[in-house]
């Protein structure tokens, strides 16, 4: 290998490039897949995790807020591991949008739209009996036509 005509050492502010690289490496946070944030002088883990196919927000070691799985095309907004776990679910792979609430011990109440079967669906929000009709109606629009659904007393 030929000898360079002029020896040159990469430096900045009288520090070699190796020293600068070590300083920069000391600032970086590499915890799992958390996205780092800066407070102006140092970096720390944010509440956002990017696994490559899923973006999740995590607070106090619980997944909560956002869970966007791009590969499965499922998107959840709301509490997922704490409390009553009330959230909005968008499942693009099955063309369903739902509002769901889990009481923390496994009971799921859900109401949503199934675009594949052109239906509304519910789980855990029905009753087996109803009272007499009352003078109130739910106003809805079905295929562009206004409709009313009569309500029954409890």
C-alpha positions in Angstrom: 0.0 0.0 0.0 1.5 3.4 -0.9 2.3 5.9 1.8 0.2 9.0 1.7 1.9 12.2 0.6 0.5 14.1 3.6 -0.5 12.3 6.8 -3.9 13.4 7.8 -5.9 12.7 11.0 -9.6 13.4 11.1 -10.3 15.8 14.0 -12.8 18.3 15.2 -12.3 20.7 18.1 -8.9 19.2 18.7 -10.4 15.7 19.2 -9.8 12.8 16.9 -12.7 11.2 15.1 -12.4 8.1 17.4 -12.9 10.3 20.5 -15.9 12.0 18.9 -17.4 8.7 17.9 -17.1 7.4 21.5 -18.7 10.6 22.8 -21.6 10.2 20.4 -22.1 6.5 21.2 -22.4 7.5 24.9 -25.3 9.8 24.1 -27.3 7.1 22.2 -30.0 5.1 23.8 -30.4 1.6 22.5 -33.0 0.0 24.7 -35.0 -2.6 22.9 -36.8 -0.8 20.1 -37.8 2.4 21.9 -37.4 5.6 19.9 -35.0 7.9 21.7 -35.9 11.5 22.6 -33.7 14.4 23.7 -34.1 16.7 26.6 -31.6 19.1 25.1 -28.4 17.6 26.6 -29.0 13.8 26.7 -31.1 11.1 25.1 -33.6 8.9 26.9 -36.2 6.3 25.9 -39.5 7.7 24.7 -42.9 6.0 25.2 -42.9 4.9 21.6 -41.7 1.5 20.5 -41.1 0.6 16.8 -40.6 -3.1 16.2 -40.5 -2.8 12.4 -44.0 -4.0 11.8 -45.8 -2.5 14.9 -45.8 0.9 16.5 -46.8 0.9 20.2 -46.9 3.4 23.0 -45.9 2.1 26.4 -46.4 3.8 29.7 -45.2 2.3 33.1 -44.5 -1.0 31.3 -48.0 -1.2 30.0 -49.0 -1.0 26.3 -51.6 1.8 26.2 -52.6 4.5 23.8 -51.7 3.2 20.3 -50.9 -0.2 18.8 -50.6 -0.1 15.1 -49.7 -3.4 13.5 -48.9 -2.7 9.8 -48.3 -6.3 8.9 -51.6 -7.6 10.3 -53.4 -4.3 9.3 -54.8 -4.0 12.9 -54.9 -0.7 14.7 -56.0 -0.2 18.3 -56.4 3.2 20.0 -57.0 3.2 23.8 -56.1 1.2 26.9 -54.9 -2.3 26.0 -53.3 -3.7 29.2 -54.6 -1.6 32.1 -57.9 -0.7 33.6 -61.1 -1.5 31.8 -59.3 -1.6 28.4 -61.7 0.5 26.5 -60.6 1.1 22.9 -61.4 1.7 19.3 -60.3 -1.2 17.0 -59.7 -1.0 13.3 -59.1 -4.3 11.6 -58.4 -3.6 8.0 -57.8 -7.2 7.2 -61.4 -8.2 8.1 -62.9 -4.8 7.2 -64.3 -4.3 10.8 -64.3 -1.2 13.0 -65.4 -1.6 16.6 -65.7 0.0 20.0 -64.7 -2.4 22.7 -64.5 -2.4 26.5 -63.1 -5.3 28.6 -63.8 -5.2 32.3 -60.3 -6.5 33.1 -61.4 -10.1 33.9 -62.2 -11.1 30.3 -65.8 -9.9 29.6 -65.8 -8.0 26.3 -68.5 -5.6 25.3 -68.3 -4.6 21.6 -70.3 -2.7 19.0 -69.1 -2.1 15.5 -69.4 -2.3 11.7 -68.6 -5.3 9.6 -68.0 -3.9 6.0 -67.6 -7.4 4.5 -71.1 -8.5 5.6 -72.6 -5.0 5.5 -73.8 -5.4 9.1 -73.7 -3.8 12.5 -72.5 -6.2 15.2 -72.6 -6.3 19.0 -71.3 -8.6 21.7 -72.4 -8.4 25.4 -74.7 -5.4 24.8 -78.0 -7.2 24.3 -80.9 -8.1 26.6 -83.2 -11.1 26.6 -86.3 -9.1 27.6 -87.7 -5.6 27.0 -90.6 -3.6 28.3 -93.4 -1.6 26.6 -92.7 0.8 23.7 -91.8 4.3 24.8 -92.2 7.5 22.8 -88.6 7.7 21.9 -86.7 6.6 18.7 -83.1 6.3 17.6 -82.6 8.1 14.3 -80.3 6.4 11.9 -79.5 6.5 8.1 -79.5 3.2 6.2 -78.3 3.3 2.6 -78.9 7.0 2.5 -82.5 6.8 3.8 -83.4 8.2 7.3 -84.9 5.6 9.6 -86.1 5.4 13.2 -85.8 2.5 15.6 -88.4 2.4 18.4 -87.1 2.1 21.9 -88.6 -0.1 24.5 -88.7 0.5 28.3 -86.4 -1.6 30.5 
